[in-house]
Amino acid sequence: MISILMPIYNGIEYIGDSVSSILAQSFTDWELIIGVNGHEPMSAIYLIAKQYEKHANVRVLDLQGVRGKSNALNEMVKHCRYDYVALLDVDDVWHPDKLEKQAIYLNQYDVVGTNCLYFGDRNLVPKLPLGDLAAADFFEYNPVINSSVIIRKDLCWWNPQFDVEDYELWLRLRKDGKTFYNLADILTQHRIHRQSAFNTKDHSAQIAEIKQIYR
């Protein structure tokens, strides 16, 4: 049983693709929690997302007063019914077999990701370590695609100090001795586009700071 978190600040125009890729999963024991943050109450973005509650296992939260992705995720995880949490950004999509293939590894590893395809403004398969990541160098680059992961709920807390909240979490968990695995199958597609708030910012200073903390 997996709780899927989809925080939304911008990118609502892609929600049809992302939610459709969840509804198409061969693994059906999931719930989807969509959290709209950083907007006024009953915003147009929230009302668009709210339409997806026509599906019985989808809930939409109007996170009034919650600012930033980390704070949104930390609030959303309080509403999770299940012990495992998957993440999917609204502009990304999953292969139909993603959750089913990952579920096999959930009792063996704390964080389970997948290989990935970047698509949109450019198309490529990033260089990721695959299989058991015990020997991977997490300081060389971020080895886990955020929209690909399933993680134990009790490990979920994102530090609002950083915009690269996923990388900070992986380094923190790695230092704590948690285990990671990346499936070799390309089961996640990460959209590269100019409107993405993350892709338009320079995070080099934060990344350097985070590495210094956890070395």
BAVEXTOR-883391 format. One line per field, with one value per residue (C-alpha): residue number from 0; x, y, z; residue in one letter; chain. Coordinates in Angstrom, 3 decimals, m for minus. Last residue first. Layout:
<nodes>
seq = NUM	... $
x = X	... $
y = Y	... $
z = Z	... $
type = a	... $
mol = A	... $
</nodes>
This chain:
<nodes>
seq = 214	213	212	211	210	209	208	207	206	205	204	203	202	201	200	199	198	197	196	195	194	193	192	191	190	189	188	187	186	185	184	183	182	181	180	179	178	177	176	175	174	173	172	171	170	169	168	167	166	165	164	163	162	161	160	159	158	157	156	155	154	153	152	151	150	149	148	147	146	145	144	143	142	141	140	139	138	137	136	135	134	133	132	131	130	129	128	127	126	125	124	123	122	121	120	119	118	117	116	115	114	113	112	111	110	109	108	107	106	105	104	103	102	101	100	99	98	97	96	95	94	93	92	91	90	89	88	87	86	85	84	83	82	81	80	79	78	77	76	75	74	73	72	71	70	69	68	67	66	65	64	63	62	61	60	59	58	57	56	55	54	53	52	51	50	49	48	47	46	45	44	43	42	41	40	39	38	37	36	35	34	33	32	31	30	29	28	27	26	25	24	23	22	21	20	19	18	17	16	15	14	13	12	11	10	9	8	7	6	5	4	3	2	1	0 $
x = 30.705	27.102	27.153	29.737	27.687	24.648	26.535	27.936	24.445	23.088	25.728	25.208	21.437	21.200	17.525	15.551	15.262	13.675	10.977	10.009	8.769	11.731	10.934	12.573	9.977	11.125	9.948	9.993	10.015	13.280	14.237	17.547	15.782	17.592	18.192	18.999	19.714	19.710	22.948	22.199	24.717	22.760	19.536	20.987	22.508	19.207	17.206	19.518	19.246	15.438	15.228	17.235	15.415	16.970	16.035	12.640	14.270	12.096	10.913	9.927	11.845	8.794	6.951	9.377	10.405	9.237	11.212	10.969	9.746	12.848	15.380	18.104	21.894	22.303	25.891	29.472	28.619	26.326	29.223	27.634	28.961	25.806	23.614	22.094	20.947	21.711	23.974	22.525	23.793	20.836	18.801	18.271	15.634	15.707	13.035	10.540	11.963	14.439	14.217	14.707	16.052	14.139	14.070	13.691	14.486	14.555	15.513	14.647	10.961	10.194	12.045	9.180	7.015	9.311	8.164	4.468	4.899	6.494	4.482	2.397	5.461	5.328	4.950	6.488	5.053	2.990	5.953	5.492	6.614	5.923	5.353	5.281	3.588	0.033	m2.716	m0.867	m2.410	0.588	2.718	0.949	2.156	5.793	5.394	3.995	6.705	9.364	7.736	7.580	4.926	1.931	m0.572	m3.465	m2.653	m5.824	m5.622	m6.870	m7.685	m7.610	m8.588	m12.239	m11.563	m13.939	m11.375	m9.593	m11.767	m10.076	m6.871	m8.594	m10.205	m6.851	m5.195	m8.058	m7.559	m10.021	m7.878	m4.981	m1.955	1.365	0.355	m1.849	m1.484	m2.522	m2.747	m2.992	m3.862	m2.440	m3.199	m3.611	m0.263	m0.763	m0.623	m2.819	m4.443	m0.982	0.029	m3.309	m2.522	0.748	m0.584	m3.713	m1.727	0.523	m1.188	m0.954	2.769	3.055	2.669	1.585	2.662	1.929	2.284	1.540	0.628	1.535	0.000 $
y = 14.846	15.637	19.361	20.201	18.400	20.447	23.711	22.820	21.914	25.182	27.203	25.265	25.681	28.061	28.497	28.012	24.207	24.344	26.872	24.868	27.252	26.538	22.859	19.519	16.843	13.848	10.481	7.593	3.826	3.455	m0.019	m0.259	m0.130	2.140	0.916	2.765	1.749	3.929	4.278	7.621	9.337	7.982	9.293	12.786	12.661	11.497	14.139	16.980	15.820	15.876	19.291	21.016	24.279	24.115	25.508	23.809	20.488	17.612	14.948	11.472	8.667	7.296	7.158	4.643	5.842	5.217	7.231	8.016	11.614	12.622	10.999	9.440	9.669	13.423	14.055	13.171	13.430	10.400	8.183	4.794	1.690	0.916	1.976	m1.464	m1.552	1.381	4.417	7.194	8.808	10.691	9.304	12.053	14.225	18.016	20.712	17.980	14.696	13.411	9.622	7.886	4.840	3.938	4.705	2.648	4.192	2.158	m1.122	m4.831	m4.818	m2.301	m4.184	m6.065	m2.925	m1.232	m3.348	m2.883	0.840	1.466	m0.887	1.832	4.015	7.201	10.894	14.252	17.792	17.369	16.122	12.520	11.219	7.797	7.226	3.894	3.205	4.007	6.388	9.560	12.799	13.842	13.322	16.284	18.782	17.791	17.794	21.342	22.564	21.135	22.572	26.142	28.158	26.783	29.522	27.679	24.112	23.323	19.528	17.242	13.575	10.779	7.147	7.492	9.182	12.139	13.805	14.720	17.826	19.311	19.828	22.345	24.039	24.252	25.886	28.373	29.344	28.299	29.947	32.059	30.244	29.037	25.404	22.924	19.414	16.353	13.137	9.975	6.639	3.284	m0.435	m0.589	m1.807	m2.016	1.790	3.585	5.864	7.079	7.902	9.677	11.822	13.006	13.655	15.502	17.507	19.051	22.464	22.678	23.315	25.731	25.311	21.693	18.950	15.406	12.793	9.124	6.921	3.276	0.000 $
z = 4.519	5.441	6.162	3.488	0.855	1.838	1.538	m1.891	m3.087	m1.734	m3.598	m6.841	m6.863	m9.826	m10.635	m13.871	m13.607	m10.179	m11.030	m14.120	m16.806	m19.085	m19.466	m18.681	m17.867	m15.850	m17.139	m14.683	m15.323	m17.222	m15.958	m14.076	m10.711	m8.260	m4.698	m1.483	2.127	5.242	7.195	8.858	6.562	3.593	5.096	5.402	1.919	0.392	2.287	1.245	m2.376	m2.191	m0.551	m3.259	m2.424	1.058	4.473	4.244	5.275	4.065	6.478	5.375	7.062	8.908	5.584	4.092	0.664	m2.902	m5.388	m9.091	m8.966	m6.964	m9.290	m7.150	m7.597	m6.958	m8.034	m7.011	m3.302	m3.330	m4.394	m5.029	m3.247	m1.254	m4.200	m4.853	m8.465	m10.724	m10.414	m12.569	m15.766	m17.165	m20.079	m22.619	m24.273	m24.245	m24.010	m23.145	m21.934	m19.351	m19.124	m15.798	m13.976	m10.877	m7.168	m3.983	m0.586	2.651	0.993	1.310	2.256	m0.483	m3.218	m4.863	m4.684	m7.196	m10.137	m9.321	m8.713	m12.102	m14.329	m16.034	m16.743	m14.699	m15.527	m14.566	m14.639	m11.456	m9.457	m8.337	m4.956	m3.477	0.239	2.055	5.389	4.279	5.321	4.393	5.718	7.823	4.693	3.122	5.726	5.360	1.577	1.585	3.946	1.651	m1.483	m0.225	1.556	3.460	4.284	2.709	1.782	m0.174	m0.080	m2.845	m2.231	m4.821	m4.073	m5.120	m8.460	m8.810	m6.569	m9.794	m10.167	m7.102	m9.106	m11.372	m8.374	m6.569	m9.573	m9.946	m6.301	m3.593	m0.911	m2.277	m3.613	m2.165	m1.847	m3.699	m2.256	m4.243	m2.229	m4.311	m2.707	m3.714	m3.977	m7.769	m9.054	m12.837	m12.820	m15.398	m12.814	m11.852	m15.435	m15.893	m12.850	m14.385	m17.887	m16.766	m14.222	m16.846	m17.071	m13.270	m13.631	m10.704	m6.950	m6.847	m4.435	m5.648	m2.901	m3.563	m0.592	m1.169	0.000 $
type = r	y	i	q	k	i	e	a	i	q	a	s	h	d	k	t	n	f	a	s	q	r	h	i	r	h	q	t	l	i	d	a	l	n	y	f	t	k	g	d	k	r	l	r	l	w	l	e	y	d	e	v	d	f	q	p	n	w	w	c	l	d	k	r	i	i	v	s	s	n	i	v	p	n	y	e	f	f	d	a	a	a	l	d	g	l	p	l	k	p	v	l	n	r	d	g	f	y	l	c	n	t	g	v	v	d	y	q	n	l	y	i	a	q	k	e	l	k	d	p	h	w	v	d	d	v	d	l	l	a	v	y	d	y	r	c	h	k	v	m	e	n	l	a	n	s	k	g	r	v	g	q	l	d	l	v	r	v	n	a	h	k	e	y	q	k	a	i	l	y	i	a	s	m	p	e	h	g	n	v	g	i	i	l	e	w	d	t	f	s	q	a	l	i	s	s	v	s	d	g	i	y	e	i	g	n	y	i	p	m	l	i	s	i	m $
mol = A	A	A	A	A	A	A	A	A	A	A	A	A	A	A	A	A	A	A	A	A	A	A	A	A	A	A	A	A	A	A	A	A	A	A	A	A	A	A	A	A	A	A	A	A	A	A	A	A	A	A	A	A	A	A	A	A	A	A	A	A	A	A	A	A	A	A	A	A	A	A	A	A	A	A	A	A	A	A	A	A	A	A	A	A	A	A	A	A	A	A	A	A	A	A	A	A	A	A	A	A	A	A	A	A	A	A	A	A	A	A	A	A	A	A	A	A	A	A	A	A	A	A	A	A	A	A	A	A	A	A	A	A	A	A	A	A	A	A	A	A	A	A	A	A	A	A	A	A	A	A	A	A	A	A	A	A	A	A	A	A	A	A	A	A	A	A	A	A	A	A	A	A	A	A	A	A	A	A	A	A	A	A	A	A	A	A	A	A	A	A	A	A	A	A	A	A	A	A	A	A	A	A	A	A	A	A	A	A	A	A	A	A	A	A $
</nodes>
